[in-house]
């Protein structure tokens, strides 16, 4: 029987954790004070020693990322926090910001000191209104106490935070698209190189880090690198918040050591499957990561183990499904999401997600053709690795993995001319879709016909 | 460029725009906040709103329009006081989100009526509370068909219930004012970025 650990989530049970007084009463801002006494080189070495890897999906070593930032360009250095959480199944950053916003500010001050930045931008997903109010109030309090501004904790050092809200675009969670959005443009990924470390926000040296990554850092500053490595594996150390959703009894955010087996997370923390259902497949890291079958349930939630099992840790958004969820329907839904969220810059992604969605729709609604599985795989093959960013790669993951694992399901849909589970009525698309409401012109510029009955 | 007749932005809006434009090393960074700001005044991004942003930032109307149409939170027609967003992505769909959406649309007799708009959205980042619904970006969790209908009916009366935050949502315009961020504590005119 495993239990949750309490590091990043240690104040979640504390009612006033979101206030400055509440945060400081339980040891808050000790890390920022300590970091002010350290040399920047020491702080970067500390995070390297801890082995902290980015929590936004890619798992790049944070210390290495920070060491790429040139210190001698004469330009300002920017710290940008990616709080544009949008990967389906992921909801850790929102809760971190709602419950403990000062922890993020604490982390931003420490991180700013490490990379020599005096200015942090916090790019928050627009739809997170409550998190936005909590963060705005916390930043206001931190300025009032002299923890932010021209003289951080009386040290003579400057650090400012600008809270910037997005406006509803999944792609802005991609770091270079985020930077374009922050510069007031359509959120479209940039060609790399140059990487943001050299030429990021306003063509200045920039690091973009996920909320959970930045929230981990003050704990490392306070307790040391060795302390951090008491959890997890050699390659994937530290605690990790797992966002569990789907057909489990107690979905939610659970903080566990990296490498904790999926089965223990589902059974011990999640209370097992809903209504005695049987696990059939799960998505270990969000909708952009390949599904894994039930027989991989003993895999550990860390970067290496999940990769070895054939998927990706991603954001550790563990979505759990039984045989009551039609895998074709689930995959179609995810694909429609990518179709809508493709920014339209790269042709393989813009056109590929559209056609994948069309083909999956006809399979699920009973008009699938024998050649459709090959069409899906061909289109996926033409998308993977052929775009500026990883959105298209992610879009192919549920499709290629579900065809590999559950080819029979697809074939039954096609042979029977309907969804065998009756999830979607045959020959009829589900009634209300986003395109019914929104765009005369969609994000990708495709013109939709006005619908009857609109005002 | 002159503002087309038909809408005059308030003095409060104009003052907030000054604050937002001064906040960034390069003024164009204020475009998303300004688009939220015009929605907080007029209720959506109208041609007058596009012109307002363009004039403030020295951009063409086409440049502003290109950005406004990219982001789903910028509405090109009025949504009323209450924007009801229902998630039907997979974790919510599995828990019945599509039925909640269908019921809301059926009850409302379409997507817009009585100062309420119902829209379909993708993953609101609260999958443990599936199916999830937002009213003006305030979260509701574990929303059954009946609960969805209740929330919708309350919105039509102008009194949506308390959300998961414990607070009842403010009107669309009020929330857009918060999203613009003019009241945020932030350094005005930051250390000079290279031009």
Interface residues (C-beta under 8 A of the other chain):
Chain A: X75 X76 X85 X86 X87 X88 X89 X90 X91 X93 X94 X98 X118 X119 X125 X126 X127 X128 X129 X130 X132 X133 X136 X139 X140 X143 X144 X149 X158 X160 X161 X162 X163 X164 X165 X166 X167 X168 X169 X170 X181 X182 X183 X184 X185 X186 X187 X202 X203 X204 X243 X244 X245 X246 X247 X251 X252 X253 X287 X317 X319 X321 X325 X329 X330 X333 X334 X337 X340 X341 X343 X430 X431 X432 X433 X434 X436 X437 X438 X439 X440 X441 X442 X443 X445 X453 X454 X455
Chain B: X23 X24 X25 X26 X28 X29 X30 X31 X32 X33 X35 X36 X57 X66 X67 X69 X70 X71 X72 X73 X74 X76 X77 X85 X88 X89 X90 X91 X93 X94 X98 X101 X102 X105 X110 X111 X112 X117 X118 X119 X120 X121 X122 X123 X124 X125 X126 X127 X128 X129 X130 X134 X136 X137 X138 X139 X163 X164 X165 X167 X175 X178 X179 X181 X183 X184 X185 X186 X187 X190 X191 X192 X193 X194
